[in-house]
Structure formats: structure tokens, C-alpha cells
Amino acid sequence: MAEENTVTGLDLENIKEAVCIDAYRVYDSCSDKDCLTDLRVYFCEEAQCLVDEATNVRLKDVDVINVYIDLEAVPFHRGFYSVDMTYFFEVELEVYAAPKSIATVVKGLSIFNKKVILYGSEGNVKVFSSDYVRDDNDTQSPPTKNLPKATVQVAKPIALSARIVNKSGGCMPCCPIPKQISRRFGGEIPGPGGSREVLVTAGIFTIVRIERNVQMLVPSYDFCLPEKECVTSSDSPCEMFSRLDFPTDEFFPPRVGEIGDDDFGCGCKN
């Protein structure tokens, strides 16, 4: 882990100069905790056939495949932008064809839409830049407007529950499904037909930010020079093995009183 150098008030006298840097500044942000109830799971044809014959399903895992973001200026509110987010989840289920039977693991797709409004300031300039090309003319990058950038951070979703119900109608996904996402499931999503559907509930934690590329004046102390030397790896596997510590804990598991706070014992913790 890299060491962090903290700056206190006593270090102000060591400032060497003020330098201008080009960086992204966060203009506005928000965090949210969403419990997504009864999200429909879309399957390819093969997985849908297993769901139609299932007597029960169990939610095993939920993961975020991608988040598509659309940033639009809010009319009559200068400097504010709406951030439209489309979440694509990979849902892993255990499908039971009969009571006490061995479960079959299937994967499907769930979609969730969310919108927030954040402040991103204004900028009316065009940005031109070039990319360096060795031994040739530098490539001119296409001009861009000085618009803010939306960033979404999503923690690992928490899988809560799943239930199987009879299909109530031919409801299609709320948006087109990109081909690169459909290919993850081995067929067209959603598959044709199907008499039953699966509804899942999951919890997600998100942080949404609006950033803008700006030039800022910051105090400079010194250049960031490495404080340790690079260690050259040896070609001898035995020499590399000799530097490893003996795994004592693997042979002598810790007792209850030696388990750290991050581990869960057999009882409940207050």
C-alpha cells in the first residue's frame, strides 16, 4: 500500500511555489441507498424454459454489468443537469424443478432506471487538443464543448429475495438492450415466449457526481519522488519460495477469542 503524506498547518512554511494544475473538480454530488423491489429478470430462451418448469427459485447473486449515463441540461435552471442512469444487473438464480431436487443455476438480466438533478455550473467554450504521435504530425482530437461529466459509483449490490410468478403480460424492457450485454447470456435477451417470470429484490448504494475539467492553483511542496528502490525478481522459483513466511495459521486455526472484529463468530454481535 502506498504511503500517504498528510499536510498540517505547520507545513505551510515549506511551500515552495504555487502551481497551476489541470484536474476534474467535483461541483455537486449525492449518495443514495435504494431498495429495488420486484425487478423483472429477463432470460434467454434456454433459461426461460427452465424457469417455466420451476417450482421454486432462490436468488444467489446480483452484480452490476454496466451503468449507461445520459446528461442533459435542465430547462430554466441554469447550471443544473439531470443525470439519467440505466443500471444493467446480472442476476444469478438457483432454479428448482421439483422439491428437494438439485438446483440448476441460471443467469438473467434486470434493468433499473434512476434520475437525479445536480449542479454542474456553466461553460460555453470549445476545447481543442492534440495527441502526440511519434515521427509524424500530431493527431488533432475532435473539438469538444466544456460540458461537465457525470460519474456514478455503485457498491456491490445486496441480493435480498426472489419469487416466481405467472407472467401477467408481454412487458418488454424499458430500453433497448446493448448487444454486448445480451452476449453475456448466450442468446437473445429477452427470449421468445415464456409463461412465468422471476421478480427479484436487491439493495444498492450509489454515489453520483458531476465534475468539470478546470485549472486550479494549488500549493506545491516538492516533486513526488519514490522513497524505496525497486526489487528485482529472481529467476529462481526456490529463492522466491524461500522468502515466503511459513503459514502457521493454516495449520493451527485461531480460537474464538483470537478472531478479530471483522470476523463473524457463531453468535450475534451487538
C-alpha positions as CSV (number, residue, x, y, z in Angstrom):
1,M,0.0,0.0,0.0
2,A,1.3,3.5,-0.9
3,E,2.2,5.7,1.9
4,E,0.2,8.9,2.3
5,N,1.8,12.2,3.3
6,T,-0.6,14.4,5.3
7,V,-0.2,18.1,5.3
8,T,-0.8,20.1,8.5
9,G,-0.7,23.8,9.3
10,L,2.9,23.5,10.3
11,D,3.9,22.6,6.7
12,L,2.7,25.9,5.2
13,E,6.1,27.4,5.7
14,N,7.6,24.7,3.5
15,I,5.5,25.6,0.4
16,K,7.9,26.2,-2.5
17,E,5.6,27.7,-5.1
18,A,2.0,27.9,-6.4
19,V,1.4,25.8,-9.5
20,C,-1.5,25.6,-11.9
21,I,-2.8,22.1,-12.5
22,D,-5.5,20.7,-14.9
23,A,-7.9,18.5,-13.0
24,Y,-11.5,17.5,-12.5
25,R,-13.3,19.4,-9.8
26,V,-16.5,17.9,-8.2
27,Y,-19.2,20.6,-8.4
28,D,-22.0,18.6,-6.9
29,S,-22.7,15.1,-5.7
30,C,-25.2,12.9,-3.9
31,S,-25.4,9.5,-2.3
32,D,-28.4,7.2,-2.1
33,K,-29.5,3.8,-0.8
34,D,-32.1,2.2,-3.0
35,C,-34.1,-1.0,-2.3
36,L,-35.1,-2.2,-5.7
37,T,-38.3,-4.3,-5.3
38,D,-39.8,-6.7,-7.9
39,L,-37.3,-6.1,-10.6
40,R,-38.2,-8.4,-13.5
41,V,-35.5,-10.7,-14.7
42,Y,-35.2,-11.3,-18.5
43,F,-33.8,-14.6,-19.7
44,C,-32.6,-16.1,-23.0
45,E,-34.7,-18.9,-24.5
46,E,-32.9,-21.8,-22.8
47,A,-33.0,-20.3,-19.3
48,Q,-36.7,-19.2,-19.8
49,C,-37.7,-22.8,-20.4
50,L,-36.1,-23.8,-17.1
51,V,-38.0,-21.0,-15.3
52,D,-41.3,-22.1,-16.9
53,E,-40.9,-25.6,-15.4
54,A,-39.6,-24.5,-12.0
55,T,-41.4,-25.0,-8.7
56,N,-39.1,-22.5,-6.8
57,V,-36.2,-20.1,-7.3
58,R,-33.5,-18.8,-5.0
59,L,-31.6,-15.6,-5.5
60,K,-27.9,-16.4,-5.4
61,D,-26.1,-13.2,-6.5
62,V,-26.6,-9.8,-8.2
63,D,-23.9,-7.9,-9.9
64,V,-23.7,-4.6,-11.9
65,I,-22.8,-5.2,-15.5
66,N,-22.8,-1.5,-16.6
67,V,-24.5,1.8,-16.0
68,Y,-25.5,3.9,-19.0
69,I,-25.5,7.7,-18.2
70,D,-27.2,10.5,-20.1
71,L,-26.5,14.1,-19.1
72,E,-29.0,16.8,-20.1
73,A,-29.2,20.5,-19.1
74,V,-32.3,21.3,-17.0
75,P,-34.5,23.9,-18.8
76,F,-34.9,27.2,-17.0
77,H,-32.4,26.2,-14.3
78,R,-29.0,27.5,-15.4
79,G,-26.1,25.3,-14.4
80,F,-28.3,22.3,-13.3
81,Y,-28.2,19.0,-15.1
82,S,-30.3,15.9,-15.0
83,V,-28.4,12.6,-14.8
84,D,-30.4,9.7,-16.2
85,M,-28.9,6.4,-15.2
86,T,-29.8,2.9,-16.6
87,Y,-28.4,0.1,-14.5
88,F,-27.9,-3.3,-16.0
89,F,-27.7,-6.2,-13.5
90,E,-26.6,-9.7,-13.9
91,V,-28.9,-11.9,-11.7
92,E,-27.8,-15.4,-10.8
93,L,-30.6,-17.8,-9.6
94,E,-30.9,-21.3,-8.4
95,V,-33.9,-22.9,-10.2
96,Y,-35.6,-26.0,-8.7
97,A,-37.6,-28.2,-11.0
98,A,-39.1,-30.2,-8.1
99,P,-38.9,-30.2,-4.3
100,K,-35.6,-31.5,-2.9
101,S,-34.1,-31.7,-6.3
102,I,-30.7,-30.4,-7.3
103,A,-30.8,-26.7,-8.3
104,T,-29.8,-25.5,-11.8
105,V,-28.0,-22.2,-11.9
106,V,-29.3,-19.8,-14.5
107,K,-28.4,-16.1,-15.2
108,G,-30.7,-13.3,-16.3
109,L,-30.8,-9.6,-16.8
110,S,-32.5,-6.9,-14.8
111,I,-32.8,-3.2,-15.6
112,F,-33.3,-0.2,-13.3
113,N,-33.7,3.5,-14.2
114,K,-32.9,6.4,-12.0
115,K,-32.7,10.2,-12.4
116,V,-31.1,12.8,-10.2
117,I,-30.6,16.6,-10.7
118,L,-27.2,18.1,-9.7
119,Y,-25.4,21.4,-10.2
120,G,-22.7,21.4,-12.8
121,S,-22.1,25.1,-13.4
122,E,-21.7,26.6,-16.9
123,G,-19.1,26.6,-19.7
124,N,-19.5,28.0,-23.2
125,V,-16.1,27.4,-24.7
126,K,-14.9,24.8,-27.2
127,V,-11.9,22.7,-26.3
128,F,-9.3,21.7,-28.9
129,S,-6.4,19.4,-28.2
130,S,-3.9,17.1,-29.9
131,D,-2.5,13.7,-29.3
132,Y,1.3,13.2,-29.6
133,V,2.3,10.9,-32.5
134,R,5.9,9.8,-32.8
135,D,7.7,10.7,-36.0
136,D,4.5,12.1,-37.6
137,N,2.1,15.0,-37.3
138,D,0.2,15.1,-34.1
139,T,-3.4,13.9,-34.3
140,Q,-5.9,16.6,-33.8
141,S,-8.6,15.5,-31.4
142,P,-12.3,16.4,-32.3
143,P,-13.3,19.6,-30.6
144,T,-15.5,19.3,-27.6
145,K,-17.6,21.6,-25.5
146,N,-16.7,22.4,-22.0
147,L,-19.5,20.3,-20.5
148,P,-19.5,18.6,-17.1
149,K,-19.0,14.9,-16.7
150,A,-21.3,12.7,-14.7
151,T,-19.7,9.8,-12.7
152,V,-21.6,7.0,-10.9
153,Q,-20.1,4.8,-8.3
154,V,-22.0,1.6,-7.3
155,A,-21.2,-0.7,-4.5
156,K,-21.7,-4.5,-4.8
157,P,-25.5,-5.0,-4.8
158,I,-27.0,-6.9,-1.9
159,A,-29.2,-9.8,-3.1
160,L,-32.3,-9.9,-0.9
161,S,-35.1,-12.1,-2.4
162,A,-36.6,-13.7,-5.5
163,R,-40.0,-15.1,-6.4
164,I,-41.5,-16.8,-9.4
165,V,-44.9,-15.7,-10.7
166,N,-47.1,-16.3,-13.7
167,K,-46.5,-13.8,-16.5
168,S,-49.1,-11.1,-16.4
169,G,-48.4,-9.7,-19.8
170,G,-45.9,-9.2,-22.6
171,C,-44.0,-6.4,-20.9
172,M,-40.8,-5.6,-22.7
173,P,-37.6,-4.0,-21.3
174,C,-37.9,-0.3,-20.7
175,C,-34.9,0.4,-23.1
176,P,-33.0,-1.4,-25.9
177,I,-30.5,-3.9,-24.5
178,P,-27.0,-3.4,-26.0
179,K,-25.7,-6.4,-27.9
180,Q,-22.5,-6.7,-25.8
181,I,-24.7,-7.2,-22.8
182,S,-27.0,-9.8,-24.5
183,R,-24.0,-11.8,-25.5
184,R,-23.1,-12.4,-21.8
185,F,-26.2,-14.6,-21.5
186,G,-25.6,-16.8,-24.5
187,G,-28.6,-15.8,-26.5
188,E,-31.1,-13.1,-27.3
189,I,-32.5,-11.2,-24.3
190,P,-35.4,-11.4,-23.7
191,G,-36.0,-14.8,-25.2
192,P,-39.2,-15.6,-27.1
193,G,-42.3,-16.9,-25.2
194,G,-42.4,-17.9,-21.6
195,S,-45.3,-18.4,-19.3
196,R,-43.6,-17.4,-16.0
197,E,-41.3,-14.7,-14.8
198,V,-39.0,-14.0,-11.9
199,L,-39.1,-10.9,-9.7
200,V,-36.1,-10.1,-7.5
201,T,-35.4,-7.6,-4.8
202,A,-31.9,-6.1,-4.3
203,G,-30.3,-3.2,-2.4
204,I,-27.7,-0.8,-3.9
205,F,-25.6,2.0,-2.6
206,T,-24.6,4.7,-5.1
207,I,-22.7,8.0,-5.3
208,V,-23.4,10.3,-8.3
209,R,-21.0,13.2,-9.0
210,I,-20.9,16.0,-11.6
211,E,-17.3,17.0,-12.4
212,R,-15.8,19.7,-14.6
213,N,-12.3,20.0,-16.1
214,V,-10.8,23.1,-14.6
215,Q,-7.4,24.7,-13.9
216,M,-6.7,25.2,-10.2
217,L,-3.9,26.9,-8.4
218,V,-2.5,24.7,-5.6
219,P,0.5,25.0,-3.3
220,S,3.5,22.9,-4.3
221,Y,5.9,21.3,-1.7
222,D,8.1,19.3,-4.0
223,F,8.0,16.6,-6.7
224,C,6.7,13.2,-5.7
225,L,9.9,11.1,-5.7
226,P,9.8,7.4,-4.8
227,E,11.2,6.7,-1.4
228,K,12.1,3.0,-2.0
229,E,14.1,1.0,-4.5
230,C,12.6,-1.4,-7.0
231,V,13.2,-5.0,-6.0
232,T,14.3,-7.2,-8.9
233,S,12.6,-10.5,-9.0
234,S,14.8,-13.6,-9.1
235,D,14.5,-16.2,-11.9
236,S,14.9,-18.9,-9.3
237,P,11.5,-20.2,-8.1
238,C,13.1,-21.8,-5.0
239,E,14.7,-18.5,-4.0
240,M,11.3,-16.7,-4.3
241,F,9.7,-19.5,-2.3
242,S,12.3,-19.1,0.5
243,R,11.1,-15.5,1.1
244,L,7.6,-16.6,2.0
245,D,6.6,-16.9,5.6
246,F,5.5,-20.2,7.0
247,P,1.6,-20.3,7.0
248,T,1.3,-21.1,10.7
249,D,-2.4,-20.1,10.8
250,E,-3.3,-22.6,8.2
251,F,-2.1,-25.5,10.4
252,F,-3.4,-24.0,13.7
253,P,-6.7,-22.3,13.2
254,P,-7.4,-19.4,15.7
255,R,-9.7,-20.0,18.7
256,V,-12.9,-18.0,19.3
257,G,-11.2,-15.4,21.4
258,E,-8.5,-14.8,18.8
259,I,-10.9,-13.9,16.0
260,G,-10.8,-10.3,15.0
261,D,-13.7,-7.9,15.0
262,D,-14.0,-8.2,11.2
263,D,-14.9,-11.9,11.5
264,F,-18.3,-13.3,12.4
265,G,-18.5,-16.0,15.1
266,C,-21.3,-18.3,15.7
267,G,-23.3,-15.8,17.8
268,C,-24.7,-12.3,17.2
269,K,-22.6,-9.3,17.9
270,N,-24.1,-6.1,19.5
